[in-house]
Amino acid sequence: MMSDSFIPISKPFIGPREKELVIDALDSGWVSSIGKYIDEFEANFARYCGTEYALAVSNGTTGLHLALATLGLKPGDEVIIPDLTFVATANAVAYTGATPVLADIDADTLCIDPSSVKSLISARTKAIIPVHLYGHPADMDALMEIGNAHGIAVIEDAAEAHGAEYKGRRVGGLGKCGVFSFYGNKVITTGEGGMLTTNDRDFHARAKRLRDHAMSPQRRYFHEERGFNYRITNLQAALGVAQLERIDDFLSRRAEIMDWYNAEIVTSDRVRLNRVKNWAKSAFWMICLEVDGFDEAGRDAFMQALKARGIDTRPYFCTMSSMPMYRQPPLPVSTRKAQIGLNLPSFYELTKQDVRRIGAEVNEILKEMRAA
Ligand SMILES: *Cc1c(COP(=O)(O)O)cnc(C)c1O
């Protein structure tokens, strides 16, 4: 790669094995939502997560909605979610008619703060959705304790955290269920796609029925309730099978890239990269940079300066509480993080030279801005 070529924030890696399996799926004629690759993808993914079941779905958003519909969420119910997440978490709750209730986040993990969750529990609370943000697992023991004490289901939004571990256990099997995304920039991709993991046999059976319009098993084309078409295609599943074969390789490269960044970027109390708890193994889906000296305009100017030097970045997600659909008074930690945080490039083919160049530019621009 030329040293001054443009470095994107993210890029999928599609190898010969991916092409081989997708072509095989095409040649088989099973292009739609029946086919051997779907069964194989589900079985392999469940084994990978250490769960009894995995159900492939059309994307992560539909996976979240399916999980909530399977639990029977309805108008009047409340679901506690973090204020800082991708909007799909909140939207999926709203699709059921239930109300997303916004909790603040932990300043280190960027994941939902259990003490904030505790303060928001009401008689209407039916579920908690921790998001393993940017690949770092949420503090699941504390959340499960709250959930168990009140009989509330905990749904892991693991869309960004394939292979991440909490106290040595892979995410996806820690709560009632886990939801993964295979969008093009996620840890592994199927183009569009998702997976719903669980150890609960009845939950899985009901989710599977709802995924396919809740067709009666006894009577074809008779439907006792309103379901969905949230199926994945065999073509996408073929891509997923190939991607999952090399997930260990993808994840170790992500960890290596994190190490390179830690070595290159001059950090301090006020300039931070990803923090990882001693009980966590992060998937490092995104490299996170926070600068305390920033305000939102300063952060955006910094990103502009990097772009002018050929380096793509993206800001942290906006808080849910700042959006018209979910507007409420700002929460302190999530609001601050959303102003000062950004993501740096990380993808399989990013080289150590690239990270060296990015690190040098980051250090130089920060010095120029005197934000550090
Ligand atoms: C990507 C993502 C989703 C949604 O996944 P899609 O497959 O894009 O629908 C949900 N939650 C989080 C936290 C995500 O990052």
The ligand as an SDF file (V2000), in Angstrom:
LIG
                    3D

 15 15  0  0  0  0  0  0  0  0999 V2000
  -24.8270   -3.1040   13.6910 C   0  0  0  0  0  0  0  0  0  0  0  0
  -25.6020   -3.0250   14.9500 C   0  0  0  0  0  0  0  0  0  0  0  0
  -26.9220   -3.4520   15.0420 C   0  0  0  0  0  0  0  0  0  0  0  0
  -27.7790   -3.7830   13.8650 C   0  0  0  0  0  0  0  0  0  0  0  0
  -27.2880   -4.6790   12.9920 O   0  0  0  0  0  0  0  0  0  0  0  0
  -27.7360   -4.6490   11.4430 P   0  0  0  0  0  0  0  0  0  0  0  0
  -27.2970   -5.9850   10.9750 O   0  0  0  0  0  0  0  0  0  0  0  0
  -27.0320   -3.5230   10.7990 O   0  0  0  0  0  0  0  0  0  0  0  0
  -29.2260   -4.5040   11.3990 O   0  0  0  0  0  0  0  0  0  0  0  0
  -27.5320   -3.4770   16.2910 C   0  0  0  0  0  0  0  0  0  0  0  0
  -26.8850   -3.0510   17.3920 N   0  0  0  0  0  0  0  0  0  0  0  0
  -25.6210   -2.6010   17.3360 C   0  0  0  0  0  0  0  0  0  0  0  0
  -24.9740   -2.1670   18.5990 C   0  0  0  0  0  0  0  0  0  0  0  0
  -24.9450   -2.5530   16.1210 C   0  0  0  0  0  0  0  0  0  0  0  0
  -23.7050   -2.0660   16.0660 O   0  0  0  0  0  0  0  0  0  0  0  0
  1  2  1  0
  2  3  1  0
  2 14  2  0
  3  4  1  0
  3 10  2  0
  4  5  1  0
  5  6  1  0
  6  7  2  0
  6  8  1  0
  6  9  1  0
 10 11  1  0
 11 12  2  0
 12 13  1  0
 12 14  1  0
 14 15  1  0
M  END
$$$$
